[in-house]
């Protein structure tokens, strides 16, 4: 039996996931802003833009989460998912929680006829990369570009 319970949550669990989401953003260099984190997640959950998976320990404490963003593939004309956020509290890492969350995500995707799940992580996040590869995920051959239109210099 797994030590952690993984469940899909809604707005009723906002108070449990928001601090984790805020910590995830801090991990990626953003300033902590729990109020904004709550507002963002509340809107995403209310608008059904994301599927949030929450991991709880045997005491019912939230220890990790993953957010799935829904998308589409024009080439395959199918629904796809982007595993955009995956975070485990530092004190709870290396316990298999991320793998357990990923197994739940993969199973839910298979049951919902999702053709592909993709994710991105920082180049230097080697611990996460090892976790993904252990689960059978592979780096693809695509190169990712991004642009912040507000910061683009005018020519």
HUSUL-V116379 format. One record per helix or strand of 3 or more residues. SS is the DSSP state (A for helix, B for strand). FROM is the first residue (numbers start at 1). LEN is the number of residues. If there is no record, write none. Layout:
<<SS;FROM;LEN> <SS;FROM;LEN>>
This chain:
<<B;5;5> <A;11;17> <A;34;13> <B;50;7> <B;62;12> <B;78;11> <A;90;3> <A;97;15> <B;116;4> <A;126;9>>
